[in-house]
Amino acid sequence: MTESPLESWDLLPGTLVEIRRSGRAVRTGRVDAVTVNADVLWLSANGSHPRRLFEKAEGYEVWPRRRTEPSAGGGQPLA
């Protein structure tokens, strides 16, 4: 099965994800919160990397991560 970006962000709090923009991984982490309209989400703080907001309107995509996969960048920004 080919993975694809998650279109619906509303059920993602607590989920481990990878954030991509223009086909490039930006950051991995656990979703902390999602707005009511599900167009904005926050990734939890991880070590020295603060909680961060991502918006669909800015071209960000959310991709699923499996717990067994190594985390790209260890939850740190990749760009």
N, C-alpha and C positions, 0 to 999 in steps of 0.2 A: 504494500500500500504506500503510495506516495504521500508524503506530508505536504501540507499547504498551510498558509497563514490562517489563524483563527479569526473569523469574521465577527463573531459575537464576543465582546469583551465583558459582558455583564456578569458572567458566572466564574470569572477568573481569580477573584481574591483567594490567596493561599496557594496558587498554582505556580510551579516553576516554569519560566518561559524564557525565550530569547527574543530580544527586540531587534528588528532589522529595519534599515532604511536604504532605499535604492539598491537592494540586494546584498547589502553588507551588514554583518552582525555589529550591533552597537553596544549591547550590554545583555547580560543574562542576570536573572534574579527571580525572586518571588514577588508576585503581585500583592501589594499591600492594600490597595483600594481602587475602586472604579466609580466614575460619576454615574448618576442616575440614568443619563442618556447613553452611557457606555461608549462615549467617544474619547474619553481621557482616562488614563490609568497611572498609578504610581507604583514604582518598584520600591521595595523596602530598602533601607540603608543596609550596606554590607561592608563591614570594616571601615575603611577611611572614605568609602564612597557613600555620599548622602542619598537620602530618599530622592527619587527623581520622577518627574512628570513626563509622560509621552502622550501626544495627541494624534489621532487618526488623520486629522486635517493637515498635519505636517508631513504626512507620508510614512509614518511609522507603521510597521506590521508586527504582529505578535505571533510567534511560532512556538509550538509545544516543545518541551524538553522532557526527556525521560529521566527519571532519577538515576538510572544506571549510566547515562551518558556523562562524559566529563564536561564540566561547565566551561564554556568558551570564556576565557579570561577570568575564570574563577569568580564570576559575579562582578567583575570589574569592567569598566568601559573598554571597548576594543578600539575605538577610533581615537 
